[in-house]
Amino acid sequence: MADISVAKFNMYSSIQIDFQDFLMTQFERERSGLISKFKAAVAFAGLMKKNIAAKKEFFKYFNSFQNASIENAYNINDTLVLDIKGCFQYLFSKEPLCLLNIDYDTLNNGQNANIDAKYIENLAAFKSRLVETGGAYNSDIESFLDNSENRSLICFGELDELVSRFNQKFKRPPKTETSGGGGVSKRKREITLNGIHMEYDQDDFAQLASGIETDLQSHSYDIKSYTPSKPIHGSGYNSGFGGGGSRRGGITEGQAKEIGFIGEKYVYEILVHKYGQERVTWASQYAAQVGINPEGRDDVGYDL
């Protein structure tokens, strides 16, 4: 067996090779497959019996596992050995993951658990508790959930602590303003989905999601590839003062959000029906707003 590395090969070859991208692809594939087990290991096995101070760190651990890079720690071009286990061991040796006392074999042999479903259940219970104790503005609830510690505590159903934290940061609405659902009265919007007319509170995508789910129960859809054509006019045509008053092709910001949510929700449900919930991730902020993915945000570069 020749003693050779990629670097030595590239010194004498006109064809340059690099296996590092292959390593990263295999590592990311393995990491994606272990996300559910990691949540289960950390939440149920690791933190469930711990105190509030420990539980509130759940999403800090999860974000580190999901996003931490190992690219500079292991160069497959030096050894020509695909050591996925070694990559994970490096990951678990760094803070904050080293505080969990977890390793690759334990994680790989662990059980899956649907933490996201538990989050949705506990979030509904938290909102109900807010209703029972005086109501809350929907915008305040969304701001409250922007904090990863609060989202972490929802995973564990720490309702007393959550309500206490909420009361420290936000004022409850006057009794004359409160309405069902722990929010306030908002302007109603109307929409027709496949012939079904519905009314919902502006920006309350949970109500809109329910209408989409009802439509999907009686209609089937396929996803098809589509390449949009370039508009005849430039992007500024019919916009701003003297035009349609919008930079979104003549529609309002609220309508743009509505269209975006409807499209993503339909695609998500269709993909879940085709591939199963465990294989589909709705990654945008809309998913966080309706409680499907508490870590949903708009800066990841993709929606699903």
C-alpha positions as CSV (number, residue, x, y, z in Angstrom):
1,M,0.0,0.0,0.0
2,A,1.5,3.3,-1.1
3,D,2.1,6.0,1.6
4,I,0.3,8.8,-0.1
5,S,-2.0,11.6,0.8
6,V,-4.2,13.9,-1.4
7,A,-1.6,16.7,-1.0
8,K,1.2,14.4,-2.3
9,F,-1.0,13.2,-5.2
10,N,-1.9,16.8,-6.2
11,M,1.8,17.7,-6.3
12,Y,2.4,15.4,-9.2
13,S,-1.0,15.3,-10.9
14,S,-2.5,17.7,-13.4
15,I,-5.9,16.6,-12.0
16,Q,-6.4,18.0,-8.5
17,I,-8.6,16.1,-6.1
18,D,-10.2,17.0,-2.7
19,F,-12.4,14.7,-0.6
20,Q,-13.3,17.3,2.0
21,D,-16.6,18.2,0.4
22,F,-17.5,14.5,0.4
23,L,-16.7,14.2,4.1
24,M,-18.9,17.2,4.9
25,T,-21.8,15.8,2.8
26,Q,-21.6,12.5,4.7
27,F,-21.3,14.2,8.1
28,E,-24.3,16.5,7.4
29,R,-26.3,13.6,6.3
30,E,-25.5,11.7,9.5
31,R,-26.2,14.8,11.6
32,S,-29.5,15.4,10.0
33,G,-30.5,11.8,10.7
34,L,-29.6,12.1,14.4
35,I,-31.5,15.4,15.1
36,S,-34.5,13.7,16.5
37,K,-32.4,11.3,18.7
38,F,-30.4,14.3,19.9
39,K,-33.5,16.1,21.0
40,A,-34.7,13.0,22.8
41,A,-31.4,12.3,24.5
42,V,-31.0,15.9,25.7
43,A,-34.6,16.7,26.6
44,F,-36.0,13.5,28.0
45,A,-32.9,11.6,29.1
46,G,-30.6,14.6,30.0
47,L,-32.7,17.5,31.2
48,M,-36.2,16.4,32.1
49,K,-35.3,15.9,35.8
50,K,-33.0,18.9,36.0
51,N,-33.9,22.4,37.4
52,I,-35.1,25.4,35.4
53,A,-31.6,26.8,35.0
54,A,-30.6,23.6,33.1
55,K,-33.8,23.2,31.1
56,K,-33.7,26.7,29.7
57,E,-30.5,25.8,27.9
58,F,-32.1,23.1,25.7
59,F,-32.2,25.1,22.5
60,K,-28.7,26.4,23.1
61,Y,-27.5,22.8,23.0
62,F,-29.6,21.9,20.0
63,N,-28.5,24.9,18.0
64,S,-24.9,24.0,18.7
65,F,-25.4,20.4,17.6
66,Q,-27.3,21.5,14.5
67,N,-25.0,24.3,13.4
68,A,-21.5,23.8,14.8
69,S,-18.8,23.2,12.2
70,I,-16.2,20.4,12.2
71,E,-14.7,21.4,8.9
72,N,-11.4,22.6,10.4
73,A,-11.1,19.8,12.9
74,Y,-10.6,16.8,10.6
75,N,-9.1,16.7,7.1
76,I,-9.9,13.6,5.2
77,N,-7.3,14.4,2.6
78,D,-4.6,13.7,5.2
79,T,-5.8,10.2,6.2
80,L,-8.1,9.1,3.4
81,V,-10.3,7.6,6.1
82,L,-13.9,8.5,6.5
83,D,-14.1,8.8,10.3
84,I,-17.7,10.1,10.9
85,K,-17.6,8.9,14.5
86,G,-14.4,10.9,15.0
87,C,-16.1,14.0,13.7
88,F,-19.0,13.6,16.2
89,Q,-16.6,13.0,19.0
90,Y,-14.8,16.2,18.2
91,L,-18.2,18.0,18.2
92,F,-19.1,16.6,21.6
93,S,-15.8,17.6,23.1
94,K,-16.4,21.3,22.6
95,E,-18.6,23.6,24.7
96,P,-21.5,23.7,25.3
97,L,-22.0,20.1,24.1
98,C,-19.2,18.7,26.3
99,L,-21.4,19.6,29.3
100,L,-24.0,17.0,28.2
101,N,-21.7,13.9,28.7
102,I,-23.0,12.4,25.5
103,D,-21.1,10.5,22.8
104,Y,-21.8,9.2,19.2
105,D,-22.5,5.6,20.1
106,T,-25.0,6.5,22.8
107,L,-26.7,8.9,20.5
108,N,-26.8,6.5,17.5
109,N,-28.3,3.7,19.6
110,G,-30.8,6.0,21.3
111,Q,-34.5,6.3,20.7
112,N,-36.4,8.9,18.6
113,A,-38.9,11.2,20.2
114,N,-41.2,13.8,18.8
115,I,-40.1,16.8,20.8
116,D,-41.7,19.1,18.3
117,A,-45.1,17.6,19.0
118,K,-44.6,18.1,22.7
119,Y,-43.6,21.7,22.1
120,I,-46.9,22.3,20.1
121,E,-48.9,20.7,22.9
122,N,-47.2,22.7,25.7
123,L,-47.4,25.9,23.7
124,A,-51.2,25.6,23.4
125,A,-51.3,24.9,27.2
126,F,-49.2,28.1,27.8
127,K,-51.5,30.2,25.7
128,S,-54.5,28.8,27.5
129,R,-52.9,29.7,30.9
130,L,-52.4,33.2,29.6
131,V,-56.1,33.4,28.7
132,E,-57.1,32.1,32.1
133,T,-54.9,34.7,33.8
134,G,-56.0,37.9,31.9
135,G,-55.2,37.4,28.3
136,A,-52.2,38.7,26.2
137,Y,-51.4,40.4,23.0
138,N,-50.5,38.1,20.2
139,S,-47.5,40.3,19.3
140,D,-46.2,40.0,22.9
141,I,-46.5,36.2,22.8
142,E,-44.5,36.2,19.5
143,S,-41.8,38.5,21.1
144,F,-41.7,36.3,24.2
145,L,-41.1,33.2,22.0
146,D,-38.2,34.9,20.2
147,N,-36.2,34.1,23.4
148,S,-34.6,30.7,23.1
149,E,-34.8,30.1,26.9
150,N,-38.5,30.6,26.8
151,R,-38.9,28.2,23.9
152,S,-36.8,25.7,25.8
153,L,-39.0,25.9,28.9
154,I,-42.1,25.3,26.7
155,C,-40.6,22.0,25.6
156,F,-40.6,20.9,29.3
157,G,-44.1,22.4,30.1
158,E,-42.8,24.7,32.8
159,L,-46.0,26.8,32.7
160,D,-45.7,28.5,36.1
161,E,-42.2,29.7,35.3
162,L,-43.2,30.8,31.8
163,V,-46.2,32.9,33.0
164,S,-44.0,34.5,35.6
165,R,-41.4,35.4,33.0
166,F,-44.2,36.7,30.7
167,N,-45.7,38.9,33.5
168,Q,-42.2,40.4,34.2
169,K,-41.8,41.6,30.6
170,F,-45.3,42.4,29.3
171,K,-48.4,44.1,30.5
172,R,-51.7,42.3,30.1
173,P,-54.3,44.0,27.9
174,P,-57.2,45.9,29.5
175,K,-60.3,43.7,30.0
176,T,-62.2,45.8,27.4
177,E,-59.7,44.7,24.7
178,T,-59.2,41.0,25.4
179,S,-60.8,38.3,23.3
180,G,-60.6,34.6,22.9
181,G,-57.2,32.9,22.3
182,G,-55.3,35.1,24.6
183,G,-55.1,38.0,22.1
184,V,-56.9,41.2,21.3
185,S,-59.5,42.1,18.7
186,K,-57.9,42.5,15.3
187,R,-59.1,43.5,11.8
188,K,-60.7,40.6,10.1
189,R,-59.5,39.4,6.7
190,E,-61.4,37.3,4.2
191,I,-60.1,34.7,1.9
192,T,-61.4,31.9,-0.4
193,L,-59.5,28.6,-0.6
194,N,-60.8,26.4,-3.4
195,G,-64.3,27.7,-3.0
196,I,-64.3,27.6,0.8
197,H,-64.8,31.1,2.2
198,M,-63.2,31.8,5.5
199,E,-62.6,34.8,7.8
200,Y,-59.6,35.1,10.1
201,D,-57.8,37.7,12.3
202,Q,-55.1,39.6,10.5
203,D,-51.7,38.0,11.0
204,D,-53.2,35.0,12.8
205,F,-51.8,32.3,10.6
206,A,-53.0,29.6,13.0
207,Q,-56.5,30.3,11.8
208,L,-55.4,30.4,8.2
209,A,-53.5,27.1,8.7
210,S,-56.7,25.5,9.9
211,G,-58.5,26.5,6.7
212,I,-55.7,25.1,4.6
213,E,-55.8,21.8,6.5
214,T,-59.6,21.6,5.9
215,D,-59.1,22.2,2.2
216,L,-56.5,19.4,2.0
217,Q,-58.9,16.9,3.5
218,S,-61.1,17.2,0.4
219,H,-58.7,18.1,-2.3
220,S,-55.4,16.6,-3.5
221,Y,-52.5,18.6,-4.9
222,D,-49.2,17.9,-6.7
223,I,-46.0,20.0,-6.6
224,K,-44.7,20.9,-10.0
225,S,-41.5,22.7,-11.0
226,Y,-42.0,26.2,-12.3
227,T,-39.5,28.8,-13.6
228,P,-41.0,32.3,-13.4
229,S,-40.6,34.5,-16.4
230,K,-38.9,37.9,-16.1
231,P,-41.4,40.8,-15.9
232,I,-41.7,43.1,-18.8
233,H,-41.2,46.2,-16.6
234,G,-38.5,46.7,-14.0
235,S,-39.0,46.0,-10.3
236,G,-39.9,49.6,-9.5
237,Y,-42.7,49.8,-12.1
238,N,-46.1,50.8,-10.5
239,S,-44.6,51.1,-7.1
240,G,-44.0,53.9,-4.6
241,F,-45.6,57.3,-4.8
242,G,-47.6,57.8,-7.9
243,G,-47.8,54.1,-8.5
244,G,-49.5,51.3,-6.6
245,G,-47.9,52.3,-3.3
246,S,-46.1,49.0,-3.0
247,R,-42.8,47.4,-3.8
248,R,-44.4,44.0,-4.1
249,G,-46.0,44.2,-7.5
250,G,-49.0,46.2,-6.3
251,I,-49.9,44.1,-3.2
252,T,-49.6,45.2,0.5
253,E,-47.1,43.8,3.0
254,G,-50.0,41.9,4.7
255,Q,-51.0,40.3,1.4
256,A,-47.4,39.4,0.7
257,K,-47.2,37.6,4.1
258,E,-50.5,35.9,3.5
259,I,-49.4,34.6,0.1
260,G,-46.1,33.4,1.4
261,F,-47.7,31.6,4.3
262,I,-50.3,29.9,2.2
263,G,-47.7,28.7,-0.3
264,E,-45.4,27.3,2.3
265,K,-48.2,25.7,4.3
266,Y,-49.6,23.9,1.3
267,V,-46.1,22.7,0.2
268,Y,-45.3,21.5,3.7
269,E,-48.5,19.5,4.2
270,I,-48.1,17.9,0.7
271,L,-44.5,16.9,1.4
272,V,-45.4,15.5,4.9
273,H,-48.2,13.5,3.3
274,K,-45.7,12.1,0.7
275,Y,-42.5,11.6,2.8
276,G,-43.6,11.6,6.5
277,Q,-43.3,14.3,9.1
278,E,-39.9,13.1,10.4
279,R,-38.3,13.7,6.9
280,V,-39.7,17.2,6.3
281,T,-38.5,20.4,8.0
282,W,-40.4,23.7,7.7
283,A,-37.6,26.1,8.4
284,S,-39.1,29.6,8.0
285,Q,-40.5,32.0,10.5
286,Y,-44.0,31.0,9.4
287,A,-43.4,27.6,10.9
288,A,-42.5,29.2,14.3
289,Q,-45.6,31.4,14.2
290,V,-48.0,28.4,13.9
291,G,-46.0,26.2,16.4
292,I,-44.7,23.6,13.9
293,N,-41.0,24.4,14.2
294,P,-40.0,26.5,17.3
295,E,-36.7,27.3,15.7
296,G,-38.1,28.5,12.4
297,R,-36.5,31.7,11.1
298,D,-36.1,33.6,7.9
299,D,-32.3,33.7,7.6
300,V,-31.4,30.1,6.8
301,G,-31.5,30.5,3.0
302,Y,-34.5,28.1,2.4
303,D,-38.1,27.6,3.6
304,L,-38.4,23.8,3.6
